[in-house]
Amino acid sequence: MPRPWIKLSLISITVGVLPLCAAAQAPSKVTPWPAKTLRIIVGFPGGSSPDLTARTLAEPLSKALGQPVIVENKVGAGGNIAADYVAKATDNHTLGLMINGNLTTAKLLNPKLPYDPLKDLLPVSLVGVSPLVLMAPKTAPGADAPAFLAAARQAGDRWSYGSPGVGTIGHVGMELLQSKTGTQAVHVPYPGYAQVATAMIGGQLQLSMLPPALALAQVKGDKLRAIGVTSSGRSALAPELPSMAEVGVANFNLEIWNAVAAPKSMPPALVAKLASLVSDIARSPEVRQKLFSQGWQVVGSSPEGLAKRIQSDTLLYGDIIKKLGVSNQ
């Protein structure tokens, strides 16, 4: 005959085990992702290059995720307002399509910036890269590129160059070029590349660096003269133009680029998933051709690839910014 205390113990064990068994057998609730519309934040107006890139990616990304993907423009401060918005997002459904400066030199140019590119944003994928084109007025002196650069050195600070703003790649890149060529043209900032081109056509500027699509349009329209692309080798975007090495500027490689970034709050698994999708979409034949027509050579990198590019460009441009004491505060 069993002792009473043994029966009680068996009952207690059985009661204690049943809830555990029920919990183990119950299906786990996994929240699907994305659970709502995904937003791509762009810091430049509709029709700008970053905006066009974001909209080119949005439709195929929506199809892949099974949720709407929309582009929102939050314009201002060279894209930094949008970058700060993305950095502070916590909904796991917000991304940013950003340019070089937003992810590299932004904090170096303005220490008071409310976000830190290296700490508050996660690299997703480097989408596309492009050299700039060193441009001159149609009537610029010099029969070829070396002769033109010689004339620029001789002119000293009597010549001016334009850029789309203090601290932009068009500004920092020109200063890097001047340090290598001995030219001393004076910097004049403008609201954007289009205004720089207009000023050159009007004779107010003697030098500038323009994106290939804009530069080649001016050359074809017989309005401006192209000196060469700002890359170490010729670019598929403008194969007819010589590289900086060919015009006598050694070890010079300058590119603008755009990339997708996520808030630091986004889980690593979601970042990895997005990176794979974005890179695959960017490298697909249809999207690759669209981006090429917009002036981009597609990369479609991993998060690690973008992180390396951010680090190397931050060092390159950071050195120039510190030497020049450039600030956009």
N, C-alpha and C positions, 0 to 999 in steps of 0.2 A: 504493500500500500504506500503510494507516494506521500512524502511529507508535504504539508500545506505550504511551507515556504518555497518548496521547489516549484509547485504549480504557479505561485504568484510570480516567481522569477521568470518562468517561461512565458507567462502572459505579458509581463512587462517588456521582455525582449521582442516578442511578436509585435506588440503595439508600436514599439519604437522603430522597428524595421519597416513596417508597412508604408509610412509616409516617405521614407527614403526610396523605396522601390517605386512608388508612384511617381516621385519626382524624376527618377532616372528614366522611366518609361514615357513621361510627358514630352511632346515635341518641343524643341527649343524655338523661341521666337527670334528670328533674325530679321532685322529691319532691312528691307530692300534699298539698294542705292543705285542710281539716284531716286529719291522719293518724290521729287518735284522738279520744277524748271531749274536748269543749270544756267548761271549767268557768267558771261565773259565781259569783264570790265575793261574799257579802253579809255585812255587818258587824252585822246585827241578826237577832233570832230569827225562827223560822218564824211566819208570820201577820202579821208587821210589814209596813208599807207598802213598804219596799224589797224585802223578800222576795217579796211578791205581784207587784210589778212585774217582778222577775227571772224568776219562774215564768211570768208571762204572755208574756214574750218568748222563753223557752227552747224551747217546743215548735215554734213556727213557724221559729225560727232553726235548730233541728235538721233540720227538713224541707228548708230551703233549702241547708244545708251537707252533708246526707247523712251526718251523724255525730251521735251522742248529744250533747245539751247538758244538763248537770246543774247544779243550784244547790247550793252549799255555804255553810253559815252558820258564820262565824268571828266570834263575838260578843265585844264588849268595847270599852271606850274610845271610845264613841260612833261606832263604825264604823272607827276608826283602826287597829285590829289587822288587820282585813281589808284595808284600804287599803295598809298596809305589806306584807302578804303578796303582794298583787298587784304592788306596785312592785318587789319582788325576784324575781318569777317570770321564768324564762328559757326556758320550754318552748314559747312561742308558742301555747299552748292555754289560757291563763288570762286572764279578764277580771274586772272588778269592776263591780257596780251600786252606786253611791255617792250620798250626799246632799251638799247644798251644802258643809257644813263640811269634809268629807274632802278636797275639792278646792280649797278657798279659804282658810279661816281657821285650819286645823289647826296649821300651823307658827307662826302668829302667837300663838296661844294657848299653845303649848308648844314653845319653841325646841329642846327636847331630843327632840322627836319623831324617830323613826328614819327617816322619809321626808319628802321635800319635795314637796308636791303639784305645784308648778310645774316641778320638775326631774325627778322620778322617775316621773311618770305621763303618759300621752299621752291627750288628749281623743279620744273616739270619737263620741259623739252625746248631745246633751241630749234626754232622753226626754220628760219632762213637767214642767210647772210648776203651782204652785197658790199663791194667796194664803193667808194665815192669816185667822182671824176674831177680832176683838177681842171678848172675852166679859166678862160681868158676872153676878153672882148674880141670880136672878129678882127679888129684892126690892131691887135696887140703886136708889139715889135718882136723880131726874131723869126727866122725862116723855119726853125724847128724847135723842139722842146728844149734842148740844152741852151740854144741861143736865147730863148724866151726867159729861162731861169737866170741867165747871165744878165739880161736887161733888168730883171726884177732885183737882182743884187745891186746893180748900179743905181737903181732908182731909190733904194733905201726906204725911208719912211714917207717918201712922196707918193707912194702907191698905197692903196687900201684894199683890204679883202673883207668879204662879208660872210656871215654865218647866221644860222637860225637861233642864235642866242648864246649868252655867256655860259661856258661849261659844256656846250653841246659837242658832239663828235666833230661837227664842222668847224668849231672853234679850236678845240684841243688838237684836232688833227692838223689844222693849218699851222699851229704853233710848233707841233712836232716836226712838220715839214720844214718850217723856217729854221729850226735849230740844226737841221741836216743840210740845208742849202745855203745858209748865210743870208737869206732874205730878211727884210725888216718891215714888211708892209703893216699898216695900222689896222687893227681890228674894228669893224663896224657891225654891231649886231642888228638883226632884222627879225620880224615875227616868224618868218618861215623861209624855206628854200625857194618858194615861188617868188617872194619879194626880193630875195638875193639875186635871182636870175634877172628880174626886171631891172634892178639897179645896175647890173652889169651891162645889160643892153643899153641902158640910158647913159652909160659912161661914168657912173659914180664910183664904180669899183673896177679894179684891175685883176683881181684874183678871187677865186672861191672854189669850194668843193661841193659838187652837186650830186644827188642820186642819179644813177645811170639813166632811168626812164626820162627824167626831166632834162638831163644833160644832152642826151641824144636827140631829143625833140628840138632843142635849141640849135644843135648842129645841123640837123636836117632842114630846119627852117632858115638856115644861113644867117643866124642871129648871133651865135657865139662860137668860140673855137675851143675844142677839147685838146688838152695837153697830154693827159694820160690817166690811167686808172690808179687808184691808191693801193694797189696790191702788189705783192712780190712777183706775181706772174700775171699773164693776161687773163681776163675774165670772160666766161662764156656769155655774160650779159652784154659785153661790148668787145667782142674779139678783135675788132679792127683797131682798137686803141692800144698803144704801148703801155707796159707796166712802168712803175717808178724805176725799177732797176734798168730798164731799157733807156730811160731818159737821163740816167746818170745818178739816181738817188738810191744808193745801196741800203739793204736791210730795212726797207720801209714796207710795212703791211698794215693797212688801216681798213677796217670794215665796220659798217653799221649792221645791226642785226635786230631781230625781234624774237621774242620767246614767250612761252606760257609759264606763269608762276602761280603758286597756290599760297594760301595763308599758312602760317606756322601751325595753326590749330588742326589742319587737315591730317587725318591718320595716314601713316606711311603706306598702308595697303591701297588706299584710294589714290594717293599720289602715283603709286606704281601703275595702277590700272589706267589712270588718265595719261600717263607718260607713254604707255604702250599704244593706246588708242591714237593720241595726237601724232606720234611719230609715224605710225602706220598710215594714217590719213594723209599727212603731209607728203609722204613718199609715194602715195598712190599716183598713177600716171595722170589722171584727170586733175587732181589738186596740184600736183607738181607743175603741170603746164600753166594752170591759172596763176600760181604764185610766181612762176618765171616771167609771165607776161606783166606782172605787177612790179618786176624788178628784183626778184629774190631767187637766189640759188638755194634749193631746199637742203636742209640738214636732217631735221627730225631726230634729234639726239635723245639719249637717255637722261635722267636727272643728273647722273654723275658727269656726263659730257657737258651739260649746261653749267654745272657747278665749277668745273675746271675752266670753262671759258669766262665765267664771271670773275674768278680769282685772278686769271692772267690779265684780263682787261683792267681790272681794278688796280693792279700793280702798275701796268703800263701808263694808263691815263692819270693815275694818282700821282706818279712821279712828276708828270708835266704840270699838273695842277698845283702841287706844292712848290715847284721851282718858280712858277709864274705868280703864285699867290692869288690864283683865280678864285672868286667867290660869287655866288649869285644870291646872297642874302639881301 
